[in-house]
Amino acid sequence: MARGPDNTLQWATLVVLAAVGTAVTAATNPGVVARITQKGLDYACQQGVAVLQKELEKMKIPDMSGSVKMKPFGKGHYNFYSMDVRGFQLPSSQMKLLPDEGLGLSIRNANVKIGGKWKARKSFMCVSRLGVVD
């Protein structure tokens, strides 16, 4: 079987089936017995994280707005809009078998770069600011 990003879904399906297979082994007479190695989990994790990273980069972030009260300046309003994910890194991820639980996924040092536009206004001075978030 070829290993590449084109058949990541097949590998993800294999991992799920293997996890189900480990639950089946607890039965009295299991029909399927599967053995999962750490090397196999590392490969599945690597492929899964690559797919996850691509999907997260496509994610749209909703516009955000609100008010803030700042003594002694009074009330202000802000608006973040046209926000999008410009980069997403998952440098440290690991998948492990957890006895009597299943699979565990750990992601550390994740990093996201978001860009967009902002607008802020203070009520008492009628001052407005526009800018770009990066």
C-alpha positions in Angstrom: 0.0 0.0 0.0 1.4 3.4 -0.9 2.0 5.9 1.9 1.2 9.5 1.1 -1.1 12.3 1.8 -3.6 11.0 -0.8 -4.6 8.0 1.4 -4.5 9.6 4.8 -8.2 8.9 5.2 -7.4 5.2 4.7 -4.8 5.4 7.4 -7.2 7.3 9.8 -9.8 4.6 9.1 -7.3 1.9 9.9 -6.4 3.6 13.2 -10.1 3.8 14.2 -10.7 0.2 13.2 -7.6 -0.8 15.2 -8.9 1.1 18.2 -12.3 -0.6 17.9 -10.4 -3.9 17.6 -8.7 -3.3 20.9 -12.1 -2.9 22.5 -13.3 -6.1 20.9 -10.4 -8.0 22.4 -11.9 -7.5 25.8 -14.8 -9.8 24.7 -14.9 -13.5 25.6 -14.3 -14.7 22.0 -13.2 -11.8 19.8 -13.6 -12.1 16.1 -10.7 -9.7 15.4 -7.5 -9.2 17.2 -5.3 -6.2 16.3 -1.8 -5.2 17.4 -0.9 -1.5 17.4 2.7 -0.5 17.7 4.1 2.9 18.7 5.7 3.2 15.3 2.3 2.8 13.7 0.8 5.3 16.0 3.6 7.8 15.3 2.9 7.4 11.5 -0.8 7.9 12.0 -0.3 10.9 14.2 2.1 12.5 11.6 -0.4 12.0 8.8 -3.4 13.1 10.9 -1.7 16.2 12.2 -0.8 17.2 8.6 -4.5 17.0 7.6 -5.6 18.8 10.7 -3.1 21.6 10.1 -4.4 22.1 6.5 -8.1 22.1 7.7 -7.4 24.6 10.5 -5.7 27.0 8.0 -9.0 27.1 6.1 -11.0 28.0 9.2 -12.9 31.3 9.1 -13.0 33.4 12.3 -16.2 35.3 13.0 -16.2 39.0 13.4 -16.0 40.2 17.0 -17.1 43.5 18.5 -17.9 44.9 21.9 -17.6 47.7 24.4 -15.0 48.3 27.1 -15.1 50.8 30.0 -11.9 52.5 30.8 -11.7 54.9 33.8 -11.3 57.9 33.5 -11.6 57.9 29.7 -15.1 56.4 29.5 -16.6 53.9 27.3 -15.0 52.6 24.1 -16.1 50.3 21.3 -14.0 47.8 19.2 -14.6 45.7 16.2 -12.3 43.0 14.7 -13.4 41.9 11.2 -12.2 40.0 8.1 -10.2 37.7 10.4 -8.5 34.6 8.9 -5.9 32.1 9.9 -2.6 32.8 8.1 -0.6 30.0 9.6 -0.9 27.1 12.0 1.9 25.0 13.4 1.6 21.8 15.5 5.3 21.1 16.1 5.0 18.6 19.0 2.3 16.0 18.8 2.2 12.4 20.1 -0.3 9.6 20.1 -0.3 6.9 22.8 -2.2 3.9 23.8 -3.8 4.5 27.2 -4.5 1.2 28.9 -8.2 0.5 29.6 -9.1 3.9 27.9 -8.1 3.8 24.2 -6.0 6.3 22.3 -4.6 9.6 23.7 -3.5 12.5 21.5 -1.2 15.2 23.0 -0.4 18.4 21.1 2.1 20.9 22.7 3.6 24.2 21.6 0.8 24.8 19.0 1.1 28.1 17.3 -1.4 30.1 15.2 -1.0 33.3 13.1 -4.2 35.3 12.6 -4.7 38.4 10.4 -7.5 40.8 9.9 -8.7 44.3 10.4 -9.8 46.3 13.5 -11.6 49.5 14.3 -11.7 51.2 17.7 -13.7 54.2 18.9 -13.8 56.1 22.1 -17.2 57.7 23.0 -16.1 60.8 24.9 -13.6 62.0 22.2 -15.1 60.7 19.0 -11.8 59.3 18.0 -11.7 56.5 15.6 -8.8 54.2 14.6 -8.5 51.7 11.8 -5.7 49.1 11.4 -4.6 45.7 10.3 -4.0 42.9 12.7 -1.2 40.5 11.9 
